[in-house]
Amino acid sequence: MSKKTKQLALVKDSGGDGNNTILPGIPDEIALLCLARLPSRVQAQTCCVSLCWKRAMESQVLFSLRLQLCNLETKLLLCFNYPRLSYEPRNTYSWWIIDQLHIRYFPIKYLPCLPLHDPVRPIATASPREVLLLNKDGNKLCRVDLFRGNSCPTSAPVMLTNREYFASTLLDGYVYAVGGFITHSCRGEPEHMGLSPINRPRALKSVERLDCTHMLAWESLPDMHHYRGHAAVVVRNGQLYVIGGKSGRDQIYSGEIWDPDRQEWRFMPELWPQNIFDSCSARGRVAVVMGHLVAMKEWTHELMAYEDSSKQWVSVGYLPFVMLDTVLTHPIFSCMLVGQGEELWVVVQRNFATDEGYAIIYGRKDTLKETCILACTPFSQELNWRRLPYVFDASSVLCSVIQVMV
């Protein structure tokens, strides 16, 4: 029996209604092709037809068919953090899905496995409809089905170094934890205390990764060239780009590229030069659009694109704050860039505090009344900015955005 035949046999209903076919009178291979063409918005109703249809809709063979037919839809998962009030012990988190194909968005409120107070971040899609969550300290992983409410907590091995504010992403089935700040040893004893003379956490240049398939142990990788906490990390052309960051209070004006084939880091000072991004944080302000690196300056909100041929950043325009119906006051706004197909999405939101936790701003008349999203095509003749119909509470801060295949 071939592998495909075995997969087809798994989706058949062997009991219940006594019908072993997906569609009576039609071969199962043809029936699966029919189901694979259904849009994602009707998948929940389709699973209610019968147990056979439910198994078919949840099977890996159907996902492969949808992939071959180019019928997969990409949705965005947004994680928001609500700064705690005086009477709350910790911050509160909320989760939203953006369905840009059907121009709708909705909160996820029915997943008991999604924590309200634990500091977690979505890493990447683990399988169709599922995402992989990693908590701040990297010692707990959880696979969550966003559309059925199921969770599969995974007892992940403890990180080799207990780090905070590290950059993380998924590349070729591995979760990467890059840099960050050291707190204490995972075994409990102080690790040189990890503190600077002014009693601040020390930045790290170590990197480790975890195989998401086997979840056996974190693997130590060669160190980066510089210590980096609060760095930006993106995946481009099958390589890991780590850009900017901090070492204590000082900004790092450079970048590094991890080549998985050569297992080495390449130092690239031109990826974040000081003469262009002076006093600008890279975290959340770098994205990949159509294979190109784009970034936004923190104070002027100027959009920059990186040219590989000249190894230089060039200006392509500015964020149109006139579309926000508000007066621009730089310290009050923060932006997060997201590459979405041929478009660049910019999430514009209130800036509650600096990275050090100072200068919290409340009740300003010239602040945004909501968190909104602007979009443009940065590599066309004109940017053609437009405001997307997605609005979020201004009291929240966007933590992360990932793509989910459905």
TITI-28145 format. One record per residue: x, y, z of N, C-alpha, C in turn; residue in three letters. Coordinates in steps of 0.2 Angstrom, whole numbers, plus 2048, in hexadecimal, padded with zeros to 3 digits. Last residue first. Layout:
N
XYZXYZXYZAla
...
! end
This chain:
406
7ED88F8207E788C8217E588981AVal
7FC8958287F98928227F388E824Met
8008A48307FD89D8317FA89B82AVal
80D8AF8348088AD82F8068A5831Gln
80D8BA8438108B483F80B8B2839Ile
8138C784D80E8C58488118BF844Val
8138CE85E8168CA8588108C8853Ser
80E8D88668148D58688178D1862Cys
8078E88678088E286280E8DF864Leu
7FE8ED8748048EE8718058E786DVal
7EF8F68787F38F08777F98F2873Ser
7E79028787EA90087E7EF8FA87ESer
7E090286C7E790686D7EA905873Ala
7DA8F48647DA8F886A7E08FC86BAsp
7DA8F48527DA8F18597DB8F685EPhe
7D48F28427D58F68477D58F384EVal
7D48F08317D68EC8377D78F183DTyr
7D48F38237CE8F48287CF8F082EPro
7E38FD81F7DF8F781F7D98F7824Leu
7E690B8157E590981C7E090381CArg
7F490C80A7ED90B80B7EC909812Arg
8009137FF7FE9118057F6911806Trp
8089137F28019127F37FF90F7F9Asn
8159147EE8149107F480C90E7F4Leu
8199117DC8179157E28159117E8Glu
81F9077D682190D7D481F9127DAGln
8238FA7E28208FC7DC8229047DBSer
8288F67EE82C8F57E88288F67E2Phe
81F8F77F98258FB7F98298FB7F3Pro
80F8FA7FA8138F57F581A8F97F5Thr
8078FB80A8098FD80480D8F8800Cys
7FC8FE8187FF8F98138018FD80DAla
7F99008297FA9038237FD8FE81ELeu
7EE8FC8377F38FA8327F38FD82CIle
7ED9028487EA9018427F08FE83DCys
7E69048587EC9028547E990084EThr
7DE91485C7DE90D85B7E590B858Glu
7E192185E7DB91E8627DA917861Lys
7F19278607EC92485C7E7921861Leu
7F49378687F59308677F092D863Thr
7F194486C7F39438657F593C864Asp
7EE94487A7E89468757EA94486ELys
7F29378857F593C8807EF93E87BArg
7F092C88E7EC93288E7EE93888AGly
8019288927FA9268927F692D891Tyr
81192089180D92688E80592488FIle
82091D89981991B897814921896Ile
82E91F89B82A923897824920895Ala
83690E89B83591589E830919899Tyr
83A90289783490289B83390989EGly
84490088E84690089584090089AGlu
83E9028828408FB8838428FB88BAsp
83090E88783790C883838905885Thr
81E90D88582590E88982B90C884Ala
81490D87C81390E883819910887Phe
80F91486E815911871815913878Asn
80190E86480491286980A90F86CArg
80490985380190885980590D85EGln
80390184380590884780190884DVal
80A8F68398058F683F8088FC843Val
80B8F482980E8F882E8098F9833Val
80F8E981C80A8EB82180E8EF826Trp
8138E880B8168EA8128108EC816Leu
80F8DC7FF80E8E28028128E2809Glu
8108D07F88138D67F58138DD7F9Glu
80F8C880780F8C78008138CD7FDGly
8138D181380D8CD81280D8CD80AGln
81D8D582181D8D481A8178CF818Gly
81B8E182D81A8DA82B81A8DA824Val
8228EC83A8218EA8338208E3832Leu
81B8F784581E8F184481C8EE83DMet
81E90784E81C90384881F8FC848Cys
81891285A81C90D858819909852Ser
81692386081491E85C81A91985BPhe
81B92D86981592A86B813924866Ile
82693486482792F86A82192B86BPro
82193C85982593685882593185EHis
81294085581694285A81B93C85BThr
80794584980D94184A811944850Leu
7F694684B7FC94A84B80294584DVal
7EA93C8417ED93E8487F4942846Thr
7E59348377E193983A7E493B841Asp
7ED92B8307EB9298377E792E83ALeu
7F19308247EC92C8247EA92982BMet
7FC9388287F693C8267F0937826Val
80793082980393182F7FD93582DPhe
80D92581E80992B81D80492C824Pro
81E92281F818920822813926821Leu
82892681082692781781F924819Tyr
83491E80582E92280782D92380EGly
84091880283A9167FD83491A7FFVal
85191980384B91B80584591A800Ser
85C90B80585A911801853913803Val
86B90480B86490580C86290C808Trp
8778FA80287590080586D900806Gln
87D8F17FA87D8F080187C8F6804Lys
87B8F17EC8808F67EF8818F57F6Ser
8748E57EB8798E67E787E8EB7E9Ser
86A8E57F586F8E07F58758E27F1Asp
8628F27FD8658EF7F686B8EB7F7Glu
8558F380785C8F280785D8EF800Tyr
84B90280B84B8FB8078538FA806Ala
84190B81784790A813847903810Met
83691881B83791181983D910815Leu
83692282A83892182383991A821Glu
83392683782F92183383092182CHis
83B92D83F83993183983492C835Thr
83E92484983C92B84B83992E845Trp
84291784383D91884983A91F84AGlu
84091283284491683883F91783DLys
83D90282D83B90882E83E90C833Met
8428F681F8428F982683F900827Ala
8438E88158418EE8168418F081EVal
84B8DC80A84B8DF8118488E6811Leu
8428D27FF8468D88008458DA807His
8398C87FC8408C67FC8448CC7FDGly
82D8CE7FD82F8CC7F68368CB7F6Met
8328D580C82D8D680782F8D4800Val
8368D381C8388D18168328D1811Val
83A8E08298368DB8268398D981FAla
83C8E983883F8E683283B8E082FVal
8388ED8448388F283E83C8F0838Arg
8398E484E8328E684B8328EA846Gly
8488EB8538428E685583C8E8852Arg
8508F585184F8F184B8498ED84DAla
8509068568508FF85884D8FB852Ser
85B914853855910851855909853Cys
86691B85486191B85A85B918858Ser
86891C84386B91E84986591F84FAsp
86791683686391483C865916843Phe
87291C82F86B91C82C86691B832Ile
87D91B83687C92183287592282FAsn
87E90E83A87C91383F87A91983BGln
87690083187C90583287990B836Pro
8738F282F86F8F78348758FC835Trp
8798EB8258728E982686F8EE82BLeu
8878EE8258838F282187B8F0822Glu
88D8E482D88C8EB8308878EF82CPro
88C8D482E88A8D98298888E082CMet
8948C58308938CB8338918D082DPhe
88D8B582F8908BA82B88F8C182EArg
88F8A683788C8AC8378908B1833Trp
88C89483289089A83488C8A1834Glu
88888982B88888983288D88E835Gln
88688781E88D88882088E888827Arg
87888681E87C88181B88388181DAsp
87389182587288A828876885824Pro
87A8A082987989B823879894826Asp
8758AF8308768A88318758A382BTrp
87B8BF8308778BA82C8798B382EIle
8798CE83987D8C88388788C3834Glu
87C8E083A8788DA83A87C8D4838Gly
87D8EF8448808EA83F87A8E583FSer
87E8F885087C8FA8498808F5845Tyr
8768F785F87A8F385B8798F5854Ile
87490386D8728FF8678778FC863Gln
87790087E8799038788768FF872Asp
8738FB88A86F901888871903881Arg
8768EB8868758F088C8718F5889Gly
8758EB87687A8E887B87A8ED881Ser
8688E886B86B8EC8708708E8874Lys
8648E88598648E58608688EA865Gly
8688E38488688E884D8688E5854Gly
8628D48428648DB8418638DF847Ile
8658C583B8648C88418678CF841Val
85E8BA82F8618C183085F8C3837Tyr
8618AA82985E8AE82F8628B482FLeu
85B8A48198608A581E85D8AA823Gln
8538A280F85589C81285A89D817Gly
8508AF80B8548AB8068578A580AAsn
84D8B481B84E8B68148528B2810Arg
8468B782A8488B28268488B481EVal
84B8C28378468C083284A8BB82EVal
84C8CB84784D8C58438488C383EVal
8528D885184D8D684C8508D0848Ala
8568D78628588D885B8528D6857Ala
8578D88708528DC86D8548DC865His
8698D68718628D587485E8D9870Gly
8788D086C8728D386A86C8D186EArg
88A8D08698848CF86E87E8D386CTyr
8908CB85A88F8D085F88A8CE863His
8928BF8528988C38538978C9858His
88A8B185A88A8B68558918BA856Met
8908A085C88E8A685E88E8AC859Asp
88A89185588F89685688D89C858Pro
87D88985F88088B85988689085ALeu
87687B86887A88186887E883861Ser
86687586886D87486587087B865Glu
85B86E87485E87487086587386ETrp
85485E87085886287485A868870Ala
84785986B84C85586F85085A874Leu
83D85B86183D85E86884185A86DMet
83A85685483C85185A83C854861His
83686284D83385B84C834856852Thr
83D86D85083686D852832866851Cys
84C86E85784986B85284186A854Asp
85287E85D84F87885F84B875859Leu
86188786085B88685C85987F85EArg
86B89686586988F86586288E862Glu
8788A186887289F864871898865Val
8808AF87087F8A886F8788A786BSer
8818BC8748828BA86D8828B386BLys
8788C688087B8BF87E87C8C0876Leu
8798D388D8778D088687B8CA884Ala
8758D289E87A8D28998788CF892Arg
86B8DD8A886C8D68A48718D789FPro
8728E88B486E8E78AE8708E08ABArg
87B8ED8BE8758E98BF8708E88BAAsn
8858F48B987F8F88BC8798F48BDIle
88E8EB8B58908EE8BB88A8F28BEPro
8828DE8B08888E38AE8898E68B5Ser
8808CC8B287E8D38B38848D88B2Leu
8818BE8B387F8C18AD87D8C98AEGly
8868B68BD8808BB8BF87E8BE8B8Met
88C8AC8B88908B28B888B8B88BAHis
87E8A68BA8838A58B48878AB8B4Glu
87889F8C987A8A58C587F8A48C0Pro
86F8908C78748948CA87589A8C6Glu
86488A8C086388D8C68688928C9Gly
8658858B38668808B98658838C0Arg
8658908AB85F88B8AB85F8868B1Cys
86C89E8B386D8988B08668948B0Ser
8648AE8AF8678A98B38688A38B0His
8648B88A48618B98AA8648B58AFThr
86A8C089586B8BB89A8678BD8A1Ile
8618C58878658C788D8658C1892Phe
8648C28758608C387B8648C5881Gly
8688B586986A8BB86E8668BB874Gly
85B8AC8638618B08618628B5866Val
85589D8608558A286585B8A5864Ala
84B89585385189885585089D85BTyr
84488584F84388C85384A88E855Val
84487D84084887F846845885849Tyr
83F87C83383D87783884087883FGly
84588782C84688082A84487B82FAsp
842891839846891832847889831Leu
83A89D84383A89684083D89683ALeu
8408A885083D8A684A83D89F848Thr
8458B485B8438AD85A83F8AD853Ser
84F8BE86784C8BD86084B8B685FAla
84D8C08788508BD87384C8BE86CPhe
8498C48858498C988084D8C787ATyr
8538B988E84D8BD88E84E8C2888Glu
8598A889285A8AF88F8538B288EArg
86289C89885C89F89985C8A6897Asn
86989188D86A89789086489A891Thr
86488588886A88588A86C88B88FLeu
85288388C85888688885E88588CMet
84B87388F84D87989285387C88DVal
84086B88384686B88884887288APro
82E86B88583586D88183A86C886Ala
82186388582686488A82D865886Ser
81486A87D81986687C81F868881Thr
80286A87B80886D87F80E86887EPro
7F886C8707FC867871802869875Cys
7E787186F7EE8738707F286C872Ser
7D98778657DD8718687E4874869Asn
7D188085F7D18808667D587B869Gly
7CF8818517CB87C8557CC87C85CArg
7D788B84D7D088B84A7CC88584DPhe
7E488A8517E08908527D9890851Leu
7EC87E85A7E887F8557E3885856Asp
7FC87F8617F58818627F288285BVal
80987986A8068798637FF87A864Arg
81588087480E87E87480C87E86DCys
82387F87F82188087881A87D878Leu
82E88688B82788388A825884883Lys
83988D88D83988788F83288388FAsn
83B89B88983D89588483D88E887Gly
8378A689083D8A389283F89D88DAsp
82B8A98898318AE8898378AA88BLys
82589B8808258A088582B8A4885Asn
81F89887082589787482489D879Leu
81488F86581589486A81B89386ELeu
81088C85581488A85A81589085FLeu
80088884E80588D84F80988A855Val
7F58818417F98818487FF886848Glu
7F18818347EC8848397F0884840Arg
7FC87582F7F687982E7F287B833Pro
80A87783B806873836800877834Ser
81088284181387C84281087783DAla
81589283D81088D83C81388683DThr
81E89A84B81C899844817894843Ala
81D8A18588238A085482289F84DIle
8158AC8638148A785E81B8A785APro
81A8AD87481A8B086E8198AB868Arg
8158B18858178AD8808178B0879Val
8148B48958178B888F8198B288APro
8048B189C80B8AF89B80E8B2895Asp
7F78B689C7FC8BA89F8038B889EHis
7EF8AE8947ED8B58957F38B9898Leu
7F38A18897F48A488F7F28AC88FPro
7EA8958817ED89C8807ED89F886Leu
7E288B8857E988A8857ED890884Cys
7D588E8827D788F8897DE88E88APro
7CE8978767D48938777D689387ELeu
7C58A18727C389A8757C8895876Tyr
7C98AD86D7C78AD8747C58A6877Lys
7D08B68617D08AF8637CF8AF86BIle
7C88C28577CC8C085D7CB8B885EPro
7C98C68467C68C384C7CA8C1851Phe
7C78CD8367CB8CB83B7C78CA841Tyr
7C68CD8247C38CD82A7C88CB82FArg
7C88CB8157C88D28197C48D281FIle
7CB8C08107C48C18107C38C8814His
7D98C18107D68BF80A7CE8C180ALeu
7DD8C381D7DD8C98187DA8C7811Gln
7D88C082C7D78BD8257D78C2820Asp
7E18C183A7DF8C58357DE8C082EIle
7DD8BD84B7DF8BA8447DC8BF83FIle
7E48C085B7E08C28567E28BF84FTrp
7E58C086D7E78BD8677E28BE861Trp
7ED8C887B7E78C68777EA8C4870Ser
7F38C888C7F48C78857ED8C6882Tyr
7F88D389A7F38CE8977F48CE88FThr
8048D38A78018D58A17FC8D089EAsn
8008D08B88048CF8B28018D28ACArg
7F88D48C37FF8D18C48038D18BEPro
7EF8E38C47F08DD8C07F78DA8C2Glu
7ED8F08C97EA8EA8CD7EB8E38CATyr
7F38F88BF7F68F88C67F38F28CASer
7F38EF8B07F18F48B47F48F38BBLeu
7FF8EA8A37FB8E98A97F98EF8ADArg
7FD8EC8928018EE8987FC8ED89EPro
7F98DF8887F68E588B7FA8E6891Tyr
7FF8DA8788008DA8807FD8E0882Asn
7FA8CF86B7FA8D586E7FB8D5876Phe
7FE8C685D7FD8C68647FE8CD867Cys
7F68C084E7F98C68527F88C5859Leu
7F88B78407F68B78477FA8BC84BLeu
7F18B78307F68BA8357F38B983CLeu
7F08AB8237ED8AF8287F28B282DLys
7EF8A58137F38A78187F08AC81DThr
7E989680C7E889D80D7EC89F813Glu
7EB88B7FE7EC88D8057EC894806Leu
7EA8877F17E48897F47E588A7FCAsn
7F38817E87F48887EA7EE88B7EDCys
7F28747E67ED8787E27EE8807E4Leu
7FC8707EF7FD86F7E87F88737E4Gln
7F68737FB7FC8767F97FD8767F2Leu
7EB86B7FB7EA8727FB7F08767F9Arg
7F285F7FB7EE8607F57ED8687F5Leu
7F78608087FC85F8037F88617FCSer
7EB8608107EF8668107F486680APhe
7E785380D7E385880A7E785F80ALeu
7F184C8147F084B80C7EC850809Val
7EF84E8217F485181E7F4851816Gln
7DD8528267E384D8247E9851820Ser
7D28588297D885982D7DE85582BGlu
7C985581F7CB85C8207D185D824Met
7C78478227CA84981C7CD85081CAla
7C184782F7C884482E7CB846827Arg
7B584D82B7BA8508307C184E82FLys
7B08448227B284A81F7B784E824Trp
7AE83982B7B28388257B583F823Cys
7A483F8347AB83D8367B083C831Leu
79C84C82B79D84582D7A4845830Ser
79A85A82C79685682779684F82AVal
7A386283379D86083679985C832Cys
7AD86782A7AF86282F7A885F833Cys
7A68718247A886B8207A9865825Thr
7A787B82D7A087882B7A1872828Gln
7B587E82D7B187C8337AB879832Ala
7B788281F7BA87C8227B6879828Gln
7B388D81A7AE88881A7B188281DVal
7BE8958197B989881D7B389381EArg
7C78908107C888E8177C289081BSer
7BF8888017C288E8057C288C80CPro
7C28797F97BD87D7FD7C1883801Leu
7CA8717F27C98777EF7C487C7F3Arg
7CB8657FA7D18697FA7D08707F7Ala
7BF85F7F67C08627FD7C68677FDLeu
7C385A7E97BD85F7EA7BE8627F1Cys
7CD8527ED7CF8577E87C985D7E9Leu
7C68487F47CB84C7F77CD8527F3Leu
7BF8427E97BB8467EF7C084A7F2Ala
7C983C7E27C68427DF7C28467E4Ile
7CD8337EB7D28377E97CF83D7E6Glu
7C182B7ED7C482F7F37C98347F0Asp
7B682B7E07BC8297E37BE82E7E8Pro
7A482C7E37AA8307E07B082D7E4Ile
79A8267E979A8267E27A08297DFGly
7998317F779782B7F479782B7ECPro
7A88387FD7A283A7F979F8347F5Leu
7AF82F8067AE8378077A8839803Ile
7AA81F80C7AC8248067AB82B808Thr
7A48178157AB8178157AE81C80FAsn
79781881F79981A8197A081B819Asn
79281682C793810828795812821Gly
79282083678D82083178D81A82CAsp
79C81784079781D84079281C83BGly
7AC8148377A681283B7A181883BGly
7B681882F7B58118307AF80F834Ser
7B88248247B482382A7B381B82AAsp
7C982881E7C282581D7BF824824Lys
7D582D8207D08328207C982F81FVal
7DE82281F7DD8258257D782A826Leu
7DE81F8117DA81B8157D981E81CAla
7E682980D7DF82A80B7DB82580FLeu
7F28258127EF82B8147E882C813Gln
7F481980A7F38198127F081F814Lys
7F581F7FE7F081A7FF7EE81A807Thr
8028257FF7FB8297FE7F58257FFLys
80A81A80180981F807803823806Lys
80380B7FB8078117FB806816801Ser
8047FA800800800800804806800Met
! end
